[in-house]
Amino acid sequence: MTYLLLLVGFALLVKGADYFVEGASKIAQSLRVSPLLIGLTIVAFGTSAPEASVSFIAAFEGNSDVAIGNVVGSNIFNITFILGVTALVFPLLVQSETIRKEIPFALLGSVALLLLISDIQLQAMDSNLITRTEGIMLLLFFAVFLYYIFEVARKDRLNTEANPVDPANVSKLKNSLLTIGGLAGIVFGGTLVVENSIEIALSLGMSETLVGLTIVAVGTSLPELVTSVTAALKKQVDIALGNIIGSNIFNIFFILGTSATISPLTVDSKIFSDVWLMIGVTVLLMILARTKYKISRIEGSVLAVIYIVYVVYIILRN
């Protein structure tokens, strides 16, 4: 039964992503905003719902390792494997605004997290902790990001007013239903995959720490993976890239911020190497994007290989 539910979950993920991308891209057209903006907001926040639910529940239950490990592991998976596989499907063109603003904002989140968890090193404390105050600070950063997004949306609408969309070609109700239904399929399918994968992994003797860093992190990122690959297949590369970058920003500032506000998070010393890797791959993404304003198939394969090497490392470490 567990294996059957796992297959049902994967099926819901794939079909849900198909409807979700189709609906979201047409909503962007009808609202006269860029697909990248939709990717950074509706798509990114929607596909991050599994990470949010897992981390919030973990925070309520006092399981800090899962709450933090889920976010860090998901962000590494997003930038390396998801971005890599998406670029292999269809090379990703990167807009200059993304390089100058959105990717640096994701990097800011990674560096901010490193500083927040370094209490022993920076303040000579007895333990590393993300406090409620620090959680609220992360949420304030998220509010700044939302303000930036609203300003970009306003400019997009002003720039496209000269070329209005023919309302006859856009059914808002149909596209809203496609988007909501697709998102429901993604979230429910992702939940089935995560729960049943954990059950199978624990029955095979894997530790909870290892399960959290691998299966939970990858499982909660499956919506991003399926959505980005589907968007690439439909040649909606802005949605694919916006989804990945937006998810990473959402994961750190909103999910970790809210989790720490719910309950202060104790930090395991093992997570530092993972946070450093998260910073490193974000910097690498910025360098690759700046080189040719494009993530090629070769660069995508390199990113995917980095994740495979990382998985081998954390398995050996744990």
N, C-alpha and C positions, 0 to 999 in steps of 0.2 A: 504493500500500500504506500509506503514511504517513497519508493522509487516511482510509482505511478503519479503521486502528487508532485514529485520533482519534475516529471515530464510535462504535467499540466501547467506548472508554474512557468517553465520555459516557453511553452506555446502561448500563454497569455502575455508574456514579456514581448515576444516577437510581433504578435498581431497588434498588441496595444501600442507598441512603438510606431508601427506603420501608420495607424490611425492618428496617433498623437502628432507625429511630424507633419502629416498632411494637413491636419486641422490647424496646427500652430503656424505653419508657413502661410496659409491663406488668411488667418487672422491678422498676421503682420501686414499683408497686402491691404486688407480692408481698413486697418487702423492707420495705414500710411506711415508705418515705422519699419525700420530695417529688420530683416530676418535675424541678424546678429543680436539685436536688442531683445527680440523674442527668445533667442537661445540663451541669452544671459539672465533672463528673468523667468518667464513662464516655464520654459523647458527645463532650465537648470534647477529651479526651485522644486518643480514637480518631480523630476527624476531623483532629487536628493531626499524625497520624503522617507524612503526606507532608512537612510542614515540617521535622519532626525528621530524617527520612532525608536530605533535601536539605542541611540545615545541617550535620549530622554528617559527611556525605561531603565537603562543602566544607571543613570544618575539618580533616579528615584530609589533604586535598589542599593545604591552605594557602591556600585561596581565601576570604579573610575577607570580601570585598565581597559575595559570594553569601550567605554564612552570615548576615551582619548585615542585608543588604538584603532577604533573603527574609523574615525575622522582622518587620522594620519595615513593609515593604510589605504583608505579610499582615495585620498588625494594623490598618493604615489601611483596607485593603479590608474587613476584618471589621466595623469600627464604622460605616463610611460606606455602602458599597454593599450588603453582605449585610444589615445591620440595616435599611437603607432599603428594600430590595426585600422583605424579610420583613414589615416594617410595612405596605407597600403591599398585600401579600397578605391580611394580617389584623392590625389594630392590636394592639400589644403592651402588655398590662398589666404594670406593673413593681411587684414587691413591695417593701415598705419596707426589708426586710433587704438586698435587692440594692442599693438606693440607698445605704444606710448602711455596708455592708461590702464587697460583692463589687466594685462599680464603683470605690470608692476604692482597693481593692487593685490593680486593673488600672491605675489612675492612678499609684499608688506605683511599679509596675513601670516605667512610661514615664519618670517623673521620675528614678528610680534609674539607668536606662539613660543618660539625658542626662548625669547627673553622672559616670558611669563612663567615658564616652567623651570627657570634657572635660579631658584631661590637660594639653594645651597652655594652655588658658585658666585652669585652676585651680591647676596645679602647675608651670607654665613648662617642661614637658617638650618634647623635640624632636618627638614624635609622639603621636597619640592611640592608646591601646591598651587593650583589655579583657584583663587579665592572668588567669592561672590562679587567683590568689587571689581576684580579683573574680568569676570564674566560680563558684568555690566559695561565695562570699557569696550569689550569686543562687540557687544550689541550696539554701542554708539558708533563704532567704526562701520558697522553694517548699515546704520542709518545714513551715514555719509555716502556710502556706496549707492543706496537707494535714491538719495537726492541727486547724485550724479546721473543715474539712470533716467530719472524723470526729466532732467534737463536735456539729455540726449534725445529722449522721446519727443520733447517739445520742439527741438530743432529739426528733427526728422519730419515732423508734421508740417512745419513751416516750409521746409525745402520741397515737399511734395504737393503742396497746395496748388501749384501751377499745373500739376498733372493728376487730377483727381481720378480715383478708381471708379470704373463703371459699376454701380451697385447691382446691376443685373447679373454681373459675373460672380458676385460674392454673396453666398447665403450665410449670413452671420449665425443663424440658428443651427444650421447643419454643421458648420465648422466648429462652433462651440461644443455641440454634442460629440463630434469626432474627437476633439481635444480632451474633453472631460472623460468620455468613455475610454479613450486610449490611455489616459493617465491612470484611471481606475484599474485597467488591465495590467499596466506596468507595476503599479504599487502592490496589487494583490498577487500578481505573478511573482514579483520579487520576494514578497513575504513567504510564499510557499517554497520558493527555491532556498531561501536562507534557513528557514526552520527545518526543512527536511535534510538539507545538506549538513547542518550541525548535528542532527540526530545520527546520520550515517557516519560522520567523522568521529563522533564520540564513541560510537559502537565499534569503530576500528581502532580505538585506543589513542586518538590524538588528544593532546592537552588543551585545556580551555584557552590558554594564552595563544597557542598556535592557531587554534580555531578562530579566535578573535582577529588575529593579524591577517589571516588568509581567507578563510571561507566567509566570515562575517563581512570583512572589508570588501572582498570581491563580490560577494552575494548582494550586498546593499548597493554596489556600484553597477550591477548588471543593467538596471534601467538606463544609466548613462551610456554603457557600452552598446546596448541594442539600439538605443535612440540615435546615438552618433553615427553608428555604422549604417543604419537605415537612412539617415539624413544624407550621408555621403553617397549611398547608392542612388538616391533621388537627386544628387548633385546640389543639395542644399548645404553647402560647406559652411556657410556662416552660422547656421543653426547648430551644426556639429561642433564647431570650434567654440561658439558661445556657450553651449551646453557644458563643455568640459571646464572652461575657465570660470563660468558662473557657478558651477557646482563646487569648485574648490574654494571660491570666495564665501559662498553660502555655508559650506561645511565648517570652516574655521570661525568666521565672525558670528553667524547666527546659531548653528548647532552647538558648537563648543561654548559659545557665550551663554546660551540658554541653559545648557547642561550644568555649567559652573554656577549659574544663578540659582538653579534648583538645589544643587548641593555642591560644595567645594570639592574639587577633584584632586586626589592624591596622584602624584606622577611617579610611575615606575622608571628607574634609572635606565632601563633597557631602551626606552622610547627615544632617547636622545639621538642615537645613530639613525633612527628612522626619520626624525625631524630634520636632521642635517641632510639626509638624502632627499627629502621633500623640497628643501631649499635648493639643493643642487640641481634637481631635474627642472625646477621652475626657472632657474637661471639659464639652464641649457635650452629650454623652450624659447626664452627670450632671445638668446644668441642665434638659434636656428631660424627664428621668425625674422630677425633683423637682417640676416644674410641675403636672402632673396625674396623676402615677403612671401615665403612659401615653405610648407613642410612637404618634402618630396617622399616618394615611396622608400628610397634608401634610408632617409632620416627616420621615417616611420618604423622601419624594420629595426634600426638601432635602438630606438626607444622601447620597442617591444622586447628586445633581447635584454635590455637593462632590467626590465621587470622580472623576467625569468631568472636572471642571475640573483636578483634581490630575494625572490621566493626561496631559492636554494639556500641562500645565506641565512634567512630567518628560520628555516627548518633546522639547519645545523645549529644555530644559536640556541634554539629552544629544545 
